[in-house]
Amino acid sequence: MSKRLLATLVGFTAILMWSLLALFTVWSGTVPPFQLTAMSFIVGGLVGLVSWVFRPSAIRVLKQPWNVWALGVFGLFGYHAAYYAALRLAPPVEAGLVNYLWPLLIVVFSSLLPGERLRWFHSLGALLGLSGAVLVVTKGQTISIDPQYIRGYSVALFGAFFWAGYSVLSRRFSHVPTDIVVGFCFVAAALSIVAHLLFETTVWPENAIQWMATIGLGLGPAGGAFYVWDFGVKHGDIQVLGAAAYAAPLLSTGLLIVAGVADFTVIIGAAALLITCGAVLASKDLFLRR
């Protein structure tokens, strides 16, 4: 197995973790968004920090140029801040759909990277994935873009560009070890705490399930996933990862169905087919080139 294929598969585990985001968020109770983000980032930072006990020299990775820190911190914090703000300024379905343009933007932007080329099957695979994601989010119903919510839609689009830019530009710093994500998480957590104190009222988890869900967010979708995604976009096939990212809302819905929070429908089945076909098509060159 080539290093590129291995890194792509490692990056795909981030998508699997992100599928737990909705379920864990529901189980976390009524903890405010920025507080939940701060708590998740702290746990996520601790995930990487624990390994430094056995690798003390890893702390040297924190000595990086300002542009590395700016990209990582504003990528993690900026995306989540824009996402939560968009949900408050516009209807959540439409705002979430606009925000979820980031996988398609990753596929498009990646063609500008050295050694990368945008092929027809990358674009078509990403569009099929987007179509499947639209079905999942809208449940097959017609959506409307109301001009009065243009601010919310703009912020959602800004967040999409934020995460796509962070993911693609990370490739430019492929020489920076993934250990740097530890620092990104802690600084992003500090910014989230500031935002929480400015805009929210503190609410702590009320029982063991809510605490476990909150910690689970940091171990997985809102913490641990950042490490494997960093490794994947730096060393794997970023176009395949971008197209495959559309599996996250589908897998998330599937988990909600298993947990009894949602019901299976024909729309979900059709979305599964579209997203699967899109991911396979976008991955064609990765597997056939061997």
N, C-alpha and C positions, 0 to 999 in steps of 0.2 A: 504494500500500500504506500503510495507516494505521500510526501509530507503535505502537499496541497490538498489531497483528498482527505487525509486525516484531520487537518485543520478545519476543513469544511464541515466534517462530521462533528467535530468538537463545537464549532460555532452553532450547528443545528441544535445542540442540547440547550442553548439559550432560548431558542424558540419553544422547545418543550417546556422549559421553566416558565416562560411568559404565559403559557396556556393556563398556569395555575393562578395568575394574577387576579382574575375576577373572582374565583372561588375563595381564595384566601382573603381578599378584600371584603367580601360578604361576611365571612366568618370572623373578621377582625372587629366587628361591631360598629360603633359610631365614632371611632377615633378620627379626628379631622385630617384632611388630606396631607397638609404640610407636616403635621406632627407624625403621621404614619410614615411619610417619606423619610423624615429625619431618623425615626426609630429603625426603619428598614436599612437605611444607608449605614447607620452605626453597626448593625449586625453584619451587614455586607462587608464593611471594613474589617471587622473582627475576624471574619472568615479567612481573609488573606493574612491578617496580622498573626494569627495563630501559627501559621507555617514559618514565620520569621523566627520563632523560638528555636527551631531546628536549623535555620539558615540566617544567622545574625547579620551576615554580610549583605543580605537582601535590602537592608535599610538604605544602602547607598543608591538605590534606584530613585529615591526621592530627590536626588540632586539632578534636576532636569531643567532645560531652558523654559522661560516663561510661556512660550507658545505651546509647549506640551501640556503644561498645567492649565492654560486657558482653554485649550481644546477639550480636555477631559472633564474639568469642573463644569464648564458651561454646557458641555454636551449632556452630562448626567442631570445637573440641576436645571439647566435651561429648558430641556425637553419636558421634564416633569412639571415645572412651574407653568409652562405654556399649556400643557395638556389640562391641568386642573383649572387654570384660569378660563380656558375655552369652554369647559363644561359648565362654568358658572355664568358665562356671558352669552351662551347660545344653547339651543336644545341639544341634549347629549348625543342623540343618534346622529344628527347631521354633523355636529362638531367632531364626534369620534370618527366619522367616515372621512371627513376632510383631513383629519390628523393622520389617518391610516394610509395616506398617500406616500408615507416615507419609504416603504419597501420598493415601490415603483421608482421613486427618486434615487434610491441607492443604485438600482440597476442602470438608470440613465447616467448619473454622475460618475459611476465607476468607469465608464468608457473614456473618461478624461485622464485616468491614471496610466502611468507608464506600463507598457506590456499588456494592457487590457484593451479589448475591442468589443463593442456592442454588436451582437449578432441578432438576426431576426427572431431566433428561437428564445433568446433572452427576453426581448421585448414582448413577444406574444405570450410567453410563460408568465411574465409579470402581469400582463393585462388580464389573462385568465384568472390569475390569483386575485386580482383586484375585483373582478366580477364576482368571484365566490365570496370575497369579504363583504361586498355590497349586499349580497343575499343574506349573509349571516347577520349583519348589523341592522338591515331594514326589514328582515323577515318577509321579503318579497313585496313590501308595500311601497307606494310612491312616496318619495321625499320631496320636500320643497325647500329652496334656499330663500329665506325671508330676509329682505334687505335690512330690516331693523336689527338683525343679529350679525351684521357684517363685521363688527368688531370681534365677536367671538369666533367667526369663521376665519378671520384674518390671523388671529392668535393661534388657532388650530393649525393653519397652514404654516405659520412661523415655526411651530413645534415640529412639524413634519420635516421642514428644511433643516431644523436644528439637529435632529437625530440622524437624518441622512448625511448631513455634512460631517457630523462627528464620526459616523461609521466609515465614510469614504476617506476622510482626511487622516484617520488613524492609520491607514495603509502607508501614508507618507512617513510615519514614525514607527515602522515595523521593527526597527532596531531597539526600540524602547521595550524592556521586559514587561510582561503583563502584571508584575508585582506593583507597578505604578498605580493600578486601579485601587489599591488600598488607600493611597493618598487621596485619589479622586473622591472615593466614598466618604471619607471623613470630612473633607472640605465641603463637599456637597451637603453633607449632614448639617454642618454648621450654618450654611446658608439657609437650609430648610428650617432650622430652629429659629433663625431671625425672622423668616417669613411667617412662621407659626405665631411667634410672639406679637407680630404686627397685625395679623389679620384673623387669628383664630382664638378660640377658648380651649384650654387644655382639657381633654377627656381621655382617661386611662382605660385600658381594657378591663372588663368587669369580671371575667372568669377565666378559667384555665384554657378553654377552647379559643377565646379571643387572644389570649397571650400567645398560645402556640401558633395561631394563624399569623399574628404580627411577626413573630420570630421567623416563621416559615417564609414570609415575604422577603426578609433579609437574607435567609439562606438560599432562596431560589430566585423568583422573578424580579425582585427589586434589590438585589445585592449580588448573590453568587452568579447570576446570569451574566453580569457585566464582565466577569473574568473570562468566561468561555467565549463570549461575543468578541471581546478584544482580541483574543488569540485567533478566532476564526476570521475576522475581517482583515487582520494583519497578514495572515499566512495562507488563508484558504481562498476559495473561489467566491468573491464577494457578490458577483452577479447571481450565482445560484442561491446564496444566502438571502439576498434581497427578495428574490422570487419566492423562496421557501418560507419567508417570514409571514406570508399570508395564511399559513397554516395555523398561526397562533390564535386568531379569533375563532376558527373552526374547532380546534382542540379545546379551547376554553369553553365554548358552548357545549361540547361533548361532555366535559367534566361536570358542567352544571346540570346536564341531563342525568348523568349517572348519580349525582348527589341529590337528585329530586327537586332541584331548583328550577329546571326548565324541562320542556317536553320536546321529543323528537318530531320533526315534521318533514314533509317532502322537500321543502325549501332547504332544510339542513342537508338532506341527501344530495340535492343538486349542487349545493355549495361545496360539499365534500368532493364531488366528482370534478368540478371546475378547478378547485385548488390543487387537487392531486395531479390532474393533467398538466396544469401550469407548472408545478414544481418539477415533474418528470421531464417536461419539454425543456425547461430552462437548464436542467442538469444534463441534457443530452451530451454535450461536448465534454463535460467533466469525466464521464464514465467511458464514452466511446473513444476518446483520444488515446486511451491505453491500448 
